[in-house]
Amino acid sequence: MVVRQETHPGTGAGAVPPEFQEAVGSMHAARMRPEIFCEEMPAPQRIAPFASALSADVTIDDTDVGTGRIILLHDPAGNDAWDGTFRCVAYARADIELDLITDPMLADVGWSWLTEALDAHGATYAAASGTVTRVATDSFGGMADEGGTAQLEIRASWTPLTAAGSPPGTTLDLAPHVEAWAEMLCTAVGLPPVPDGVTVMPSRRGQRGSGR
């Protein structure tokens, strides 16, 4: 996958900082399950001077059952709301069983999928925040035979940090953060955890519709 960074005119962005280039490179080094198709996507503009983004779809038996994106923002001047110069912004949407929509613990469990995945991958972070939304859809009239559907949406952001005790100037490694986001998405769609001792193979990156 080609690493591309975006700068946005009017935000005061100049030359791409080396620390941002290195952070983006580490994003693309993340390893994900083969059920995930991951590719680069355009990053949103005017949120930060520098941004890079990835999108992902989870496919089971040739059916897309979940989708998500993760965006890396960088402001060399720092941002008080971030408590740092980098910020990860993530989104995940997954189809769930309709009867789960009324589970009062669903939102808490959904949020724990993210925090537990970050901890499991050793992704050090601070200032995490977000929302978990349950969406139920019922069909009527000519579409009544389709029945109801339910989805879970998780929106989150956090400030990625270097590991405690790292020497000054240590490169920020985003791979654990991207892997945690991908794991959260797989958990949301109901994929079982990868057994201990099994190596996760790289996902299908940038191959959809490419003919390769």
C-alpha positions in Angstrom: 0.0 0.0 0.0 1.3 3.4 -0.9 1.8 5.7 2.1 0.3 9.1 1.4 -0.1 12.0 3.8 -2.5 14.9 3.3 -2.0 18.5 4.1 -4.8 21.0 3.9 -4.3 24.6 2.6 -5.3 27.3 4.9 -4.5 25.3 8.1 -0.9 26.5 8.3 0.5 23.2 7.1 4.0 23.3 5.7 6.4 20.5 4.9 5.2 17.2 6.2 7.0 16.6 9.6 9.2 13.5 9.7 7.4 12.3 12.9 4.1 12.3 11.0 5.6 10.4 8.1 6.9 7.8 10.4 3.6 7.5 12.3 1.7 7.0 9.0 4.3 4.4 7.9 3.6 2.4 11.1 -0.1 2.5 10.5 0.4 0.7 7.2 2.6 -1.9 9.0 -0.3 -3.1 11.1 -1.3 -6.8 10.7 -5.0 -7.7 10.5 -7.1 -10.8 10.0 -7.7 -12.1 6.5 -11.4 -11.3 6.8 -10.5 -7.6 6.7 -10.1 -5.7 3.5 -8.2 -2.5 4.4 -7.2 0.3 2.1 -6.3 4.0 2.2 -9.0 6.5 2.0 -9.1 10.3 1.7 -8.6 12.0 5.1 -11.0 14.7 6.3 -9.9 18.3 5.7 -9.6 21.2 8.1 -9.6 19.1 11.2 -5.8 19.2 11.6 -2.9 20.4 9.5 -1.9 16.8 8.7 -4.1 13.7 8.4 -4.1 10.2 7.1 -6.9 7.6 7.0 -7.6 3.9 6.5 -11.0 2.2 5.8 -11.8 -1.4 6.4 -14.6 -3.9 5.6 -15.1 -7.2 7.3 -16.3 -10.0 5.0 -17.7 -13.4 6.1 -18.8 -15.9 3.4 -18.6 -13.2 0.8 -20.9 -10.9 2.7 -19.9 -7.6 4.2 -20.9 -7.6 7.8 -19.0 -4.6 9.2 -17.2 -1.5 8.2 -14.9 1.1 9.8 -12.3 3.7 9.4 -9.4 5.1 11.5 -8.0 8.6 11.0 -4.6 9.9 12.3 -4.6 13.6 13.0 -1.4 15.6 13.7 -1.0 19.2 14.8 2.7 20.0 15.5 1.6 23.0 17.6 -0.4 20.7 19.9 -4.0 20.7 20.8 -5.3 21.2 24.3 -8.4 19.0 23.7 -6.1 16.1 22.6 -3.5 16.6 25.3 -0.9 16.0 22.7 0.1 16.5 19.0 -1.5 13.3 17.6 -5.1 12.0 17.8 -6.7 8.8 16.5 -10.3 9.0 15.5 -12.1 5.7 14.8 -15.4 4.5 13.6 -16.9 1.0 13.4 -20.3 -0.3 12.3 -21.4 -3.9 12.6 -24.5 -5.9 12.0 -25.8 -7.6 15.2 -28.6 -9.9 16.1 -31.9 -8.0 16.4 -32.6 -9.3 19.9 -29.3 -7.8 21.2 -30.6 -4.3 20.6 -32.5 -4.2 23.9 -29.6 -5.5 26.0 -28.9 -2.8 28.5 -25.3 -3.8 28.7 -24.7 -3.6 25.0 -23.2 -0.1 24.9 -20.9 -0.8 27.9 -19.7 -4.0 26.3 -19.2 -2.3 22.9 -17.0 0.4 24.5 -15.0 -2.3 26.3 -14.2 -4.0 23.0 -12.1 -0.9 22.1 -10.4 -0.4 25.5 -9.6 -4.1 25.9 -8.2 -4.3 22.4 -6.0 -1.3 22.9 -4.7 -2.8 26.2 -4.2 -6.2 24.6 -2.1 -4.8 21.8 0.0 -2.7 24.1 -1.3 0.5 22.5 -0.6 3.3 25.1 -3.1 6.1 25.0 -4.8 8.9 26.9 -7.9 11.1 26.8 -10.2 8.4 25.3 -13.7 9.4 24.5 -16.6 8.2 22.3 -20.1 7.0 21.8 -21.8 3.7 21.2 -25.1 3.8 19.3 -27.7 1.0 18.7 -29.7 1.3 15.5 -32.8 -0.9 14.8 -34.7 -0.9 11.5 -38.1 -2.4 10.9 -39.6 -3.0 7.4 -43.3 -2.5 6.4 -45.6 -2.8 3.4 -43.9 -4.3 0.4 -40.7 -4.7 2.4 -42.2 -6.4 5.4 -40.8 -9.8 4.3 -37.3 -8.5 4.9 -37.8 -8.4 8.6 -35.9 -6.2 11.0 -32.2 -5.5 11.2 -29.9 -4.1 13.9 -26.5 -2.4 13.8 -24.0 -1.2 16.4 -22.0 1.9 15.8 -18.9 2.8 17.8 -17.2 6.2 17.5 -14.1 6.9 19.5 -11.0 9.1 19.7 -7.9 8.9 21.8 -4.4 10.3 22.0 -1.7 7.7 21.1 1.4 7.8 23.2 4.8 6.2 23.2 5.3 3.4 25.7 6.1 4.4 29.2 9.8 4.7 29.8 10.6 5.2 26.1 13.7 7.5 25.6 13.0 11.0 24.2 12.6 11.1 20.5 11.1 7.6 20.3 9.0 7.2 17.1 5.3 6.9 17.7 4.2 3.4 16.7 0.6 3.4 15.4 0.5 -0.3 14.4 -0.8 -1.4 17.8 -3.6 1.2 17.6 -4.7 0.2 14.1 -4.6 -3.5 15.1 -6.7 -2.8 18.1 -9.3 -0.9 16.0 -9.4 -3.8 13.6 -9.8 -6.3 16.4 -12.7 -4.2 17.8 -14.4 -4.3 14.4 -14.0 -8.1 14.2 -15.3 -8.6 17.7 -18.3 -6.4 16.9 -19.3 -8.6 13.9 -18.9 -11.7 16.1 -15.7 -13.3 14.8 -14.1 -15.5 17.5 -10.7 -14.4 18.9 -7.6 -15.6 17.2 -6.3 -18.6 19.3 -3.1 -18.0 21.3 0.0 -19.0 19.3 -1.7 -18.4 15.9 0.0 -15.7 13.8 -2.3 -13.2 12.2 -1.7 -13.0 8.5 -1.8 -9.6 6.7 -5.2 -8.5 5.5 -6.1 -8.0 1.9 -4.8 -4.5 1.4 -5.8 -2.4 -1.6 -6.7 -5.4 -3.8 -10.5 -5.0 -4.2 -11.3 -4.4 -7.9 -7.6 -4.3 -8.8 -7.6 -7.6 -10.7 -4.6 -8.9 -8.7 
